Amino acid sequence: MTHPAIDPEPLNLNSLTPRQIVEELNRYVIGQKDAKRMVAIALRNRWRRQQLSPDLRDEVMPKNIIMIGPTGVGKTEIARRLAKLAQAPFIKVEASKFTEVGYVGRDVESIIRDLTELAINMVKTHRLEAVQHKAEQHGEERLLDLLLPPPPPRPGFTEGTGETATSTPHDSHETTRSKLRLQLREGKLDERTVEMETQERRLPVGVISNAGGLDELEGNLRDMLGGMFQGKKKKRLMKVPEALKHLAQEEAQKLIDMDDAVREAIAKVEQTGIVFLDEIDKIAGRERTAGPDVSREGVQRDLLPIVEGCTVTTKHGPVLTDHILFIAAGAFHVAKPSDLIPELQGRFPIRVELSPLSKDDFVRILTEPKGALVRQYQALLATEGLAVAFTKDGLEAIADIAVQVNERTENIGARRLFTIMERLLEHISFAGAEWPDKAVNITAEYVRDRLKDVVKDQDLSRYIL
């Protein structure tokens, strides 16, 4: 079965079964079959929910997921690719950076405010693309007015009198304008400059100190004061291409209805938003005594209403979180999912364990994904004329070293491949452009020779690899 292509337009989820969603995720993430199945079902259930009657639709809540697995096995990438596939508003946050209400730091409601801003930008960008052609036409007309101002009307002339003498300047102007338009489209006016009137938007700086928890208040104040102190108009000289781009952007802003765009964005957040809560294990644990951590259990209790479903106030209006999908992830080396408070555990009914990566997985990660690491390095070095080829035994040697180093030191999963590849290709990247022979074969012998000293010395490998 061929993989359905991802294009910038929103995909019709009606045509994507859970099996097809998994196949699409396979193009970017190696292994982790169980996790892919769970997120594919969660995505499909969103479409299924939309087909229900309104009274039943509101009763169906998303089945939030906890992914359990060591770092570097694909937890974040699965969630990120899923959101891109569904064209849904998506935000990744570190659970450990939030603090309980009353402490200095970010409060958990800022997650939904940030998600709303992302959704507005997503909708706005989509709408700007839709009107881009029309905006460019309007911008072109405004630029032609700057290059060739229209002639002033003749005094005493009344429109509709039929005087033939008045039509001559008009016809001459239109002829010249048509010639200018043709030259503009052919790029013959690119070196000319025009005087543009632009408006400076002066925002008050430093309204409030950058203390955590005050970011929403500061944003509101900046918007309010920014509207009170409108920037003055300033004349600037621009080259024709820059002026055309600037005018097209101004026209595009006029052609979209921002109020309607905000309403659509809020609806997207409420119905299809995805929040990825990373490092959820860092806030697990029941506090009984005072300690250095700032109320981990308090953060869990603050997260509870948002995950359960509540109304978050943003500067664009209230946002309901009842149907936002939450995907939490953590290594859970020390803490366990059962260390979360019971109420929060109940809001994440689906738990899936991601398995550590094997040598075969590393080989596949190096070669199979759409943006595989080997392809990236080959493309980068090809810009210098270098043809770098990796043999099968060379790839297996790289994977074998990655497994060894992960076992001896900290297991950082596939991220180990980045450090090994950088070390392996360091000499080629530095001096390869000066070599007369531009063909390089990365064999198992080459890999072992380049990395033997580092792999043998465990203390050194802790710092280098």
N, C-alpha and C positions, 0 to 999 in steps of 0.2 A: 504494500500500500504506500502510495506516495504521501509525503508530508504536506499538509496544507501550508501554503506560504503565509508568513506574517507580513502584512502590509500596513501602512500607516493608518488606513481607514479602519474604523471599529469592525471587528469580526462579528459575524452572525453566529452567536452561540448555539442557535438552533441546529446548525450544521456540524457542530463539534460535539461528538459523544465523549464520555470520559476516556475511552480508549484512544481517540484521536488527540485529546488533550495531553495524555501521557506521551504519545508519539511525538508531539510537538516539543514537550519538555525534554525528551531524549536527545534532541538536537543540541542541547546546551548543557545538560547535567547528566553525568554518567552514574549508573546504578541507582540506588535508593528507590526501588520499585514501590515499596509500601507507602512511602511518603508521597510519591507522585500520584498514586492511586487515591489517597485520601484528599489531596488538594484538588484533584480533578473532579472527584465526586462533590466536593464543597462548591466548586465553580459551577458545575452542572445544576446543582440544587438551586442556585440563584435563578437560573433560567426557568427551572421547573416551578419555582415559587411565583414567578411573574405570570404564569399561565393559570393560576388559581383564581377563584372568585375573590373579590376584595375583602369579604368578611373573614375568609380562611387565610388569605395571604398575610394579613397582619399577625396571625397567630403563629406562623412558621418562623422560628428564630434560626439564625445561622448556627451551625455546629462548629464552635471554635476549636482550634487544634493546638496541641503542644508537641513540638518536635524535640526529641531528646537525642543528642549525639555530640561527639567531640567536635572541636573547631575544624573547619576546612573540609567538611564532608558534603556540603551543598545545601545547608538549611536556608541560608539567606538567598542563594541563587534560585532555588525552587520557587520561593515566594515572589521574588522580583520578576522572574520570567512569567509566572502565572498572572501577575497584575498587568504586565505588558501584553500578554496574549488576550486578556479580557478588555484591554483599554480602560481599566478601572483606576480611580484615584488610589495611589499607593504611597505609604510612608513607612520608613524603617526608623525605629527609635531604640535607643538603649534604655532598658528599664532602670539601669543603675544610676542614670543621671537625674532621675526625678527624686524629689523629696516630699515628705508629708507637708500638707498645708500648715503654715505657721513657721516653717523653717526657711532659711535662705536657700533658694534654688528654684528650679522650674516645677510648676504644678502639672499634674497629669492632664488637665483640660487643654493645655497647650498642644497636645497631640492632635486633638480634633480641630483646633484653630489652624494649625499648620496644614493639616490634611485638606481643610476647606480652601486655603490659599492655593495649594497645589492644584486642586480641582478647578478653581477659577482660572488659573493660568492655562490649564489644559483646554478648557472650553474656549477661552479667549483666543488661544493659538489656533484652534480648529476653525473658529469663525473668521479669523483674520485670513487664514489660507483660502477660505471659501470666497472672500470678497477681494482677494489680492489683485486679480486681473482688472476688475472694475476700478479699484483704487489706483492702480498704475495708469489707467486711462485718464482718470480725473487729475492725477498728479502731473501727467504729461501736459494736459491743457493749462494747468496753472503755471507750469514752467514756461510754456510758450508765451503766456501773457507777460511773464517777466522778461523773456528774451525779445519779444516784439509787442510792446504795449498797444492796445487797440487805439485807433485814431479818434480824437475827440469829435463829437457831432458838430456839424456846421451850424453856426448861429442862424436862427430864423428858419431852419428847415423843420417842416412838420412831417412826421412819418405818415405815409399813405398818400402823399400828394402826387407821387409818380414822377418827381423831377428826375430826369436822367442824369443830370450833372452830379447828383449826390451819390450815385451808385458807383462811380468810377473809383473814388478812394477806397470804398469798401471792398470792391472786387480786387483791387491791387493789394490790399492788406491780406485778404484771404489767400491770394496766390502766393504771396511771400510766406505766409504762415504755413501753407502746405509744403513749400520747399524746406522750411525750417524743420517741420515735423519729420520729413524724409531724412534730412541730415542728422537729426537727433537719433532716429532709430538705427541709422547706419553707423553711429558712433563718431561722426565727423565734428561734433561739437563738444567732445569730451574734455578738450583742453580749455574751453571757455569758462569764465567765472561769472556768477550772477550774485547779486546782493539779495540776501534772504532776511526776512524778519522772523526771528525765533523768540520764543518766550522762555525766560529762565524761571525754573521752579525752585524757589528758595525755601528749603525746609529748615526750620530751627533745629540746630544741632545741640545735643546734650540737654534735652528737656529734663530727663531724669538720669540719674546715674545708672550704669549698666548692671544694676543688682538683679539677681535672679528673681523671677516671680512677678516682675513689674513690666515684662516685655509687652503684654497686651495693653496695659495702661499707657505706656510710652507710645505705642503705635497709634492709639486713638488720639492722644494729644498732638502727635506730629501731624496726623491727618487734619485735625481741627485747625491747628495753628498754621499749617501749610495752606489751607484754604483762605485764612484771613490775610496772610501776607503773600499775595500773588506776586510771582516774579515779574520784573519789568521786561518789556520787549526790547530786544537787542538786535541790531543789524549785523549780519555776518556775510563774509564773502565765501562762497562755496564753488567748487568745480561742478559742472553740470551733472555728472553721474551721482555725486553725493546729494545735490539739491533734489534730483529726481527721486532718489530713495527717501529723503526726508519728507518730501511732499506726499509721496505715496503712503508713507506711514501715517501722516496726519489725516489723509483722506480715508484710510482704512479704519482709523479710530472713529471717524464720523459715521461710517457705514454699519457699525455693529451696535446693538442695543445692550449696553453693559448690565442694565437692570435684569433683562431677560437672561443674559449669560450667567449672572450670579444665581438666579433662581434655578437654572439648569444644573449649575455646578453643585449647589446644595442638594438637589435631588440625586445627583450622581453619588455624592458622598453618602447620603442616607441609604441608598439602595444597593450600591455596588462598591463602596469604599472598603479598602483592605488595610489593616494596621498590622505591621510586623513588629512584635515586641521581642527584641533580642536580649540576651543575657537575663532572662527571667529568673534563672537560678540564683543570680546575685542578690535578689531581694527576697529569696525564700528563707524561711527560718522563723521560729517563734521567739520573740524577745521576752525575756523574763527579767533581765537585769540591764542596767545601763551599760553602754559600750561605745566604741568609737563610731560605729555606723549610725547614720541618722535615720532612725525609725523605719527599718525595712518593712515591718508589719504595717506601719502606717501608710506606706506607699501602696501596699497591697489593698488596704481598705479604701484608699482613694481611687485605685483602679477599678474596684468592684462596681460602682454605679455606672461607669462608662462602658464596661464590658457587658453588664447586665442590661443596660439601656436607660438613657436619661437624656435630658435636653441640655446642650452646651451652648452658652451664649457667645456668639462671635460678633465682630463689628459688621458682618454682613447679614446678621439675623440668627435666630435659633437653629441649631442643628440637632436632629434626633440620632442617637447612636444605636437604636434597637436592632438594626439590620446590618450594621457594619461587621465584617468578618475580621476576627482577631486571630492571628497566628503567632503563638509564642514559641520561643526557642531557647534552649540552654544546654550546656554540657552536662550539668548535674553530676559533677565529679564528687563534690562534697555533700551538697544538699540533694534532696530527692523531691519529686513532684508532690509527695505527700507532706512535705514541709511547708507548702503553701497553705494559707488559711483555708479551711473547708469551703467557705463561700466561694472563693476564687477557683478552687479546684472544680467545683460544680459547674462553673461557667466555661470550662474547657473539657468537654466530655470526650473528645477524641485525642488519644495519645499514640504517637507513632515513634518508634525508635529507629534512628538512622545508623547503619552499620559502619564500622571503620573501613577505610579503603585498603584494598589488597594491591599486590604488585600488578595483577592484570588490570585492575581499575586504573592505576596510574598510567599504564601504557595506553589505555583507551582515552584517558583524559588528555594525554599529550597529542593525540592524533584525530579523535573522532568528532568532538564538538565543532560547531560552525566557526567559532573563533578560537580554535585549539592553540595551545601555547607554541607548538612547533611551527604552525603556519604563521603565527605572529612574528616570530624571530626570522623565519625565512623571508617574509615580506619586508621587514625592517632592513635586513642585510642586503636584500636585492636592490634597494635604493642606491647602494654603493657598488652594484655590479657583481656582488658575491652570490654564487649559487651554492647554498648550503643544503646538503642532503643527509638525512638521518637513516641509517640502516636499521633493520629490525632488531639485531642484537644490540645496537647502540641505544635504542629506545628502552629495551629490556634492562640494560645496565643502568640507565638513568633511574628507571622505576625501582630497581633493586636497591640502589643507594638511598633513594627516598624512603623506602621501607626501613632500611637499617638505621638511618639517622633518626627517624621518627620513634623507633623502638628504644634507641639509646638515650635520646634526649626527650624533649616534650613532643607529643604527637600533635602536630599542627595540620595534619591531613594534606590535602592537595596544595596548600600554600607552600609546602616544602619544595615543590617542583619549581617555584619561582626562584628561590634562593639557589637551588642546584643549577638551573639553566643559566642564571646570571654568572655564576662562578665558572661554569663550563665554557661559556661563549665569551668570557671577558677578553681573552687575547684576540679572538677574531674580531670582536666589536671595536677594539682599540686600534689594531694594526692592519686589519684585513683590507681596508681601502687602498693600502700602498702595495699590496702583493701583486706580482705579475700574473700568478695563477689564481683565478677567481673562483675555482671549483673546490669545495671543501666537503669531505665526507666525514660524518660523525659516526664512528664505529665504536664497538664495545671497548676495543683496545684504547682508542682515543679518550673515551670517557674515564676509564680506569686510570689512565696515565695522568690526566688533568686533575683528578680528584683523589688520587690514592693517599697523598700526604694528609689531606684534611680528614678523610674517612678513618684512617688509622688512628689519628690522634683525637681521642674523644673530647679532651678538653678544648682543643682547637675547633672541632666541629661544632661545639656549643656556641662559639662566637661567629664562625664563618658560615655554617650551614644551618 
